[in-house]
Amino acid sequence: MNDLASQPPGVPHNTAGTKSSVAAEPTSPFSEGQAKRHLHAEWTKLRTQPGLGWLLLGLIAITVGASVTAAAVMTCAPTGCTQDAARISLFGVQAGQVLVTILAVLAITGEYTTGMIHTTLTAMPRRGIVLASKAVLITGLTVVAGTIGVLASLQAGRLILPGNGFPLLSLTDGATLRATVGSILYLALIALLSIGVAAVIRDSAAAIGAVLGLLYLPSVLQLLIKNPEWERLVWKVSPMSSGLAIQATTDASKLPLSPWAGLGVLTAWTLAALLGGTLLLRHRDT
């Protein structure tokens, strides 16, 4: 007898086949209570992720350690200082961003590695909200650890650089405050950029390599390019070079982009990565 006829009355027939094992996103309104449940679920997974605490401590340690090293080796000529004391003090941000990248990527790709992503998206089918919840938590942790690292680096510079002939950094100076706050924002944007790239690639090693390549390779290209106009163009589109312009407190007018415009370039890269990650997460199977 036909299988359809053998089904009990009132039970809908399965005509969807096996196209996807994950339910489609619901279209009903999203409530505040649902948002809290999503955040709580993602926080439970994130805080039990192996190595999370060590990555956050490593972010602080490497940021401060690299900044201390930079401050210790830099000296100011008797005729006057040409180096940017604030930027030297915050040099460790360039090293700390590596840990931020690893932390953010693993938080996304870890579920693909273990296969937990299927369970997550079945229990919470709003894929965009799932990614947004992860982004909020990862960025929050990055901001907390980054703030500690940046402030400690700045204080270390204030203690070390005057002994090398530099003037004492003023914490109330507008440019120094902008460099400090901007460095924290920079690390937060790197976390979000990494989340977007990880959602696109879904493989830990490849995603980490892609983000670090995007950050560091343009700087290598700038050293190899001999044409000043092309070098300037690469600087303008580089997420790291332009983003770190936010740290400049001296001769900022000589940079290819102003400090906030430079951070805007990194923001554009970040939004593009997040948009791509969100669209792919919503429209493809896990």
C-alpha positions as CSV (number, residue, x, y, z in Angstrom):
1,M,0.0,0.0,0.0
2,N,1.1,3.6,-0.6
3,D,3.1,5.0,2.4
4,L,1.2,8.2,2.3
5,A,-2.1,6.3,2.9
6,S,-0.6,4.5,5.9
7,Q,0.0,7.8,7.8
8,P,-2.5,8.8,10.5
9,P,-5.0,11.4,9.6
10,G,-4.0,15.0,10.5
11,V,-0.2,14.3,10.3
12,P,1.4,16.4,7.7
13,H,3.4,14.6,5.0
14,N,7.2,15.3,4.8
15,T,7.8,16.8,1.4
16,A,10.9,18.8,2.3
17,G,13.3,15.9,1.7
18,T,16.7,16.1,3.3
19,K,17.8,19.5,2.1
20,S,18.9,20.7,5.5
21,S,19.2,19.3,9.0
22,V,18.8,22.8,10.5
23,A,15.5,24.6,10.9
24,A,14.9,27.8,9.0
25,E,15.1,31.1,11.0
26,P,11.7,32.0,12.5
27,T,10.1,35.3,11.4
28,S,8.3,36.1,14.7
29,P,9.3,39.2,16.7
30,F,12.4,38.8,18.9
31,S,11.9,39.5,22.6
32,E,14.2,40.8,25.3
33,G,13.8,37.5,27.2
34,Q,14.9,35.6,24.1
35,A,18.0,37.9,23.8
36,K,18.9,37.2,27.4
37,R,18.5,33.4,26.9
38,H,20.8,33.6,23.8
39,L,23.4,35.5,25.7
40,H,23.2,33.2,28.7
41,A,23.6,30.1,26.5
42,E,26.6,31.6,24.6
43,W,28.2,32.7,27.8
44,T,27.9,29.2,29.2
45,K,29.7,27.8,26.2
46,L,32.3,30.6,26.1
47,R,33.3,30.4,29.7
48,T,33.8,26.6,29.5
49,Q,35.9,26.9,26.4
50,P,39.4,25.5,27.2
51,G,42.1,28.1,27.4
52,L,39.8,31.1,27.5
53,G,41.4,32.5,30.7
54,W,44.9,31.9,29.5
55,L,44.2,33.7,26.2
56,L,42.8,36.7,28.1
57,L,45.8,36.7,30.5
58,G,48.1,36.3,27.5
59,L,46.5,39.3,25.8
60,I,47.3,41.5,28.9
61,A,50.8,40.1,29.4
62,I,51.9,40.3,25.7
63,T,50.4,43.8,25.3
64,V,52.2,45.1,28.4
65,G,55.4,43.1,27.8
66,A,55.8,44.4,24.3
67,S,55.1,48.0,25.4
68,V,57.6,47.8,28.2
69,T,60.2,46.4,25.8
70,A,59.6,49.2,23.3
71,A,59.8,51.9,26.0
72,A,63.0,50.5,27.4
73,V,64.9,50.4,24.1
74,M,63.8,53.8,22.7
75,T,65.9,56.9,23.6
76,C,65.3,60.6,23.0
77,A,68.1,62.6,21.3
78,P,69.5,65.5,23.3
79,T,68.5,67.8,20.5
80,G,64.9,66.9,20.9
81,C,62.4,64.0,20.6
82,T,61.0,63.1,17.3
83,Q,59.3,59.9,18.4
84,D,55.8,59.7,19.6
85,A,55.9,58.8,23.3
86,A,52.3,57.7,23.5
87,R,52.6,55.4,20.4
88,I,55.8,53.9,21.9
89,S,54.0,53.2,25.2
90,L,51.1,51.6,23.3
91,F,53.3,49.5,20.9
92,G,52.1,46.3,22.6
93,V,48.7,46.6,21.0
94,Q,50.3,45.3,17.8
95,A,51.3,42.2,19.6
96,G,48.2,41.8,21.7
97,Q,46.0,41.7,18.6
98,V,47.3,38.3,17.8
99,L,45.8,36.9,21.0
100,V,42.6,38.8,20.3
101,T,42.4,37.1,16.9
102,I,43.0,33.6,18.3
103,L,40.4,34.1,21.0
104,A,37.7,35.4,18.7
105,V,38.3,32.8,16.0
106,L,38.3,29.8,18.3
107,A,35.1,31.0,19.9
108,I,33.4,30.8,16.5
109,T,35.2,27.8,14.9
110,G,35.3,25.7,18.0
111,E,31.7,24.7,17.6
112,Y,32.3,23.6,13.9
113,T,35.3,21.5,15.1
114,T,33.2,19.6,17.7
115,G,30.0,19.6,15.7
116,M,28.1,21.5,18.4
117,I,27.1,24.1,15.8
118,H,24.3,21.7,14.7
119,T,22.9,21.5,18.2
120,T,23.3,25.3,18.7
121,L,21.4,26.2,15.5
122,T,18.7,23.6,16.2
123,A,18.1,25.0,19.7
124,M,18.5,28.6,18.6
125,P,17.5,28.8,14.9
126,R,17.9,32.6,14.7
127,R,21.4,32.4,13.2
128,G,22.0,36.1,13.0
129,I,21.2,36.5,16.7
130,V,23.5,33.6,17.6
131,L,26.4,35.3,15.9
132,A,25.5,38.6,17.4
133,S,25.4,37.1,20.9
134,K,28.8,35.6,20.4
135,A,30.1,38.9,19.1
136,V,28.8,40.9,22.2
137,L,30.4,38.5,24.6
138,I,33.8,38.1,22.9
139,T,34.0,41.9,22.3
140,G,33.1,42.5,25.9
141,L,35.9,40.2,27.2
142,T,38.3,41.8,24.7
143,V,37.5,45.3,25.9
144,V,38.0,44.3,29.6
145,A,41.3,42.6,29.0
146,G,42.4,45.2,26.4
147,T,41.6,48.1,28.8
148,I,43.8,46.5,31.5
149,G,46.6,45.9,29.0
150,V,46.4,49.4,27.4
151,L,46.3,51.3,30.8
152,A,49.1,49.2,32.2
153,S,51.2,49.9,29.1
154,L,50.6,53.6,29.3
155,Q,51.6,53.7,32.9
156,A,54.7,51.7,32.1
157,G,55.6,54.2,29.5
158,R,55.1,57.1,31.9
159,L,57.6,55.4,34.3
160,I,60.2,54.3,31.8
161,L,60.3,56.9,29.0
162,P,61.3,59.9,31.1
163,G,64.5,58.0,32.1
164,N,65.3,57.8,28.4
165,G,64.9,61.5,27.8
166,F,61.2,61.7,26.9
167,P,58.8,64.2,28.4
168,L,56.3,62.7,30.9
169,L,53.1,61.6,29.2
170,S,50.1,63.6,30.5
171,L,47.0,61.4,31.1
172,T,44.8,64.5,30.7
173,D,46.2,65.5,27.3
174,G,43.5,65.2,24.6
175,A,45.7,63.4,22.1
176,T,46.9,60.9,24.7
177,L,43.3,60.2,25.8
178,R,42.3,59.6,22.2
179,A,45.3,57.3,21.6
180,T,44.3,55.3,24.8
181,V,40.6,55.0,24.1
182,G,41.3,54.4,20.4
183,S,43.7,51.5,21.2
184,I,41.0,49.8,23.2
185,L,38.5,50.4,20.3
186,Y,41.1,49.0,17.9
187,L,41.3,45.7,19.8
188,A,37.5,45.5,20.0
189,L,37.3,45.9,16.2
190,I,40.0,43.3,15.7
191,A,37.9,40.9,17.7
192,L,34.8,41.7,15.6
193,L,36.8,41.4,12.4
194,S,38.0,38.0,13.5
195,I,34.5,36.8,14.3
196,G,33.3,37.8,10.8
197,V,36.2,36.0,9.1
198,A,35.8,32.9,11.3
199,A,32.1,32.8,10.4
200,V,33.0,32.9,6.7
201,I,35.8,30.3,6.7
202,R,34.8,28.1,9.7
203,D,38.3,26.6,10.0
204,S,40.4,27.7,13.0
205,A,43.9,27.6,11.3
206,A,42.7,29.1,8.0
207,A,40.7,31.9,9.7
208,I,43.5,32.9,12.1
209,G,45.9,32.9,9.1
210,A,43.5,35.0,7.0
211,V,43.1,37.6,9.7
212,L,46.8,37.9,10.6
213,G,47.7,38.0,6.9
214,L,45.2,40.8,6.4
215,L,46.7,42.7,9.3
216,Y,50.4,42.2,8.8
217,L,51.0,41.5,5.0
218,P,50.2,45.1,3.9
219,S,53.0,46.4,6.2
220,V,55.4,44.0,4.5
221,L,54.2,45.2,1.1
222,Q,54.8,48.8,2.2
223,L,58.5,48.0,2.8
224,L,58.8,46.4,-0.6
225,I,57.0,49.0,-2.7
226,K,59.3,51.7,-4.0
227,N,56.6,54.0,-5.5
228,P,55.5,56.5,-2.8
229,E,52.0,56.8,-4.2
230,W,51.4,53.1,-4.2
231,E,52.9,52.8,-0.7
232,R,50.5,55.5,0.5
233,L,47.6,53.7,-1.1
234,V,48.5,50.4,0.6
235,W,48.7,52.3,3.9
236,K,45.3,53.8,3.4
237,V,43.5,50.5,2.8
238,S,45.5,48.5,5.4
239,P,43.3,47.7,8.4
240,M,46.3,47.7,10.8
241,S,48.3,50.6,9.5
242,S,45.3,52.9,9.1
243,G,43.6,51.6,12.3
244,L,46.7,52.3,14.5
245,A,46.8,55.9,13.2
246,I,44.5,56.4,16.2
247,Q,47.6,56.2,18.4
248,A,49.4,59.1,16.8
249,T,49.8,62.1,19.1
250,T,52.5,63.9,17.2
251,D,52.7,64.8,13.5
252,A,49.2,63.3,12.9
253,S,48.7,65.7,10.1
254,K,51.5,64.1,8.1
255,L,49.7,60.7,8.1
256,P,47.9,59.6,4.9
257,L,44.7,59.6,7.0
258,S,43.6,61.3,10.2
259,P,43.5,59.2,13.3
260,W,39.7,58.8,13.4
261,A,39.5,58.3,9.6
262,G,42.1,55.6,9.9
263,L,40.1,53.8,12.5
264,G,37.1,54.2,10.2
265,V,39.0,52.1,7.6
266,L,39.3,49.3,10.1
267,T,35.6,49.7,10.9
268,A,34.7,49.3,7.3
269,W,36.8,46.0,7.0
270,T,35.1,44.8,10.2
271,L,31.5,45.6,9.0
272,A,32.2,43.8,5.7
273,A,33.5,40.7,7.5
274,L,30.6,40.6,9.8
275,L,28.1,41.1,7.0
276,G,29.7,38.3,5.0
277,G,29.8,36.0,8.0
278,T,26.2,36.7,8.9
279,L,24.9,36.2,5.4
280,L,26.7,32.9,4.9
281,L,25.7,31.6,8.3
282,R,22.0,32.4,7.5
283,H,21.9,31.0,4.0
284,R,24.1,27.9,4.0
285,D,23.9,24.6,5.8
286,T,26.3,24.1,8.7
